[in-house]
Amino acid sequence: MVPVLNLVVRPARVEDAGAIASFSAALALETERRALDAERLRQGTLSLLESSAHGFFMVAEVAEQGPPLLVGQLMITYEWSD
């Protein structure tokens, strides 16, 4: 295993929407064998990024050389349970 230097975990921003949607599509294809509609996925991602009423995203980025590169994401959604 190669250690990752300069890994930063931060709240996602609107400009991260494309990468987040791409990661989400890849995850659905790999784990559920489902091809999600790219535009619907992008709109849903933007909706959550623009309003945290239903949850939020965190992203991990690496800045070894050049601009930071997103390498992971986490979505937190709110759920009520008794």
C-alpha positions as CSV (number, residue, x, y, z in Angstrom):
1,M,0.0,0.0,0.0
2,V,1.3,3.4,-1.0
3,P,0.7,6.2,1.6
4,V,-1.3,9.1,0.3
5,L,0.3,12.5,1.3
6,N,-1.6,15.7,1.3
7,L,-5.1,14.1,1.5
8,V,-7.7,16.6,2.4
9,V,-11.3,15.9,3.4
10,R,-13.6,18.8,3.1
11,P,-17.2,19.8,2.5
12,A,-18.1,19.5,-1.2
13,R,-18.7,22.6,-3.3
14,V,-20.9,23.2,-6.4
15,E,-17.9,23.0,-8.6
16,D,-17.4,19.4,-7.4
17,A,-20.7,18.3,-8.9
18,G,-19.3,16.7,-12.1
19,A,-16.9,14.5,-10.2
20,I,-19.4,13.6,-7.6
21,A,-22.0,12.6,-10.2
22,S,-19.4,10.6,-12.1
23,F,-18.3,8.8,-8.9
24,S,-22.0,8.0,-8.0
25,A,-22.7,6.7,-11.5
26,A,-19.6,4.4,-11.3
27,L,-20.6,3.1,-7.9
28,A,-24.2,2.3,-9.1
29,L,-22.8,0.5,-12.1
30,E,-20.3,-1.5,-10.1
31,T,-22.4,-2.5,-7.1
32,E,-25.9,-2.7,-8.6
33,R,-25.2,-3.1,-12.3
34,R,-27.4,0.0,-12.9
35,A,-26.7,2.7,-15.4
36,L,-28.1,5.9,-14.0
37,D,-29.3,8.8,-16.1
38,A,-26.4,11.2,-16.2
39,E,-28.5,14.4,-16.3
40,R,-30.8,13.3,-13.5
41,L,-27.8,12.4,-11.4
42,R,-26.2,15.7,-12.1
43,Q,-29.4,17.6,-11.1
44,G,-29.8,15.6,-7.9
45,T,-26.2,16.2,-7.0
46,L,-26.5,19.9,-7.6
47,S,-29.7,20.0,-5.6
48,L,-28.0,18.6,-2.5
49,L,-25.0,20.8,-3.0
50,E,-27.1,23.9,-3.2
51,S,-29.2,23.1,-0.1
52,S,-28.2,21.0,2.9
53,A,-31.9,20.5,4.0
54,H,-31.7,16.8,3.1
55,G,-28.0,16.1,3.5
56,F,-24.5,17.0,2.3
57,F,-21.4,15.7,0.6
58,M,-17.9,15.5,1.8
59,V,-15.0,14.9,-0.6
60,A,-11.4,13.7,-0.4
61,E,-8.8,15.3,-2.6
62,V,-5.1,14.8,-3.1
63,A,-2.8,17.7,-4.1
64,E,0.5,15.9,-4.8
65,Q,1.4,17.8,-8.0
66,G,-0.7,20.3,-9.9
67,P,-4.3,21.1,-9.0
68,P,-6.2,19.0,-6.4
69,L,-7.7,15.8,-7.6
70,L,-10.9,14.4,-6.1
71,V,-10.4,10.8,-5.1
72,G,-13.4,10.0,-3.0
73,Q,-16.8,11.2,-1.7
74,L,-19.2,10.6,1.1
75,M,-22.9,11.5,1.2
76,I,-24.7,12.1,4.5
77,T,-28.5,12.1,4.4
78,Y,-30.8,12.8,7.3
79,E,-33.2,10.1,8.4
80,W,-35.6,9.9,11.3
81,S,-35.9,6.6,13.1
82,D,-37.4,5.5,16.4
